[in-house]
């Protein structure tokens, strides 16, 4: 199955991040960063 970037994020990446506890802490956000042809995700807690 071929996915575009948006579908990959929605179907594979976001659910895994949530299962691992990312973004479920109160006042936390998941930030997407594009660096040198790589996509990194960081968890920020206010």
N, C-alpha and C positions, 0 to 999 in steps of 0.2 A: 504494500500500500504506500503510495506516495503522499506525503503531507507537505503543506507549505509551512512557513515559520509560525504563523498564527495557530494553525491546527496542532502543530507539535507542542507549542506552549500550553494550549488549552487541554489537550488530551494526554500528554505525557509528563511535562515538566511541572506544571502547577499542582496537579494532584499528588505527585511525589513530594514536593516541597511541603505541602500541607500535612501529609502523613508523617513527615519528619519533624513537624512542629513549627515550621516556618510560617509566620503570619498569623498564628493562632494566639500568641501572647497579646494581651491588651496593649493597644497603642503601637503595635509593631507593623511594619510595612516591608514588602519585598521589593527591592529596587533592582532593575535590570540595567547592566552596564555592558556596552560593547567596547572591547579593547582588542585592537590588532587582530581582527578577524575571529575573535573568540567572544562568546557571550558569557558573562559572569553574573551571578546573582548574589546580592548582599542582603542581610537581614538588618533592619534598623529598628531599634526600640527607643522610643522617645522617653 
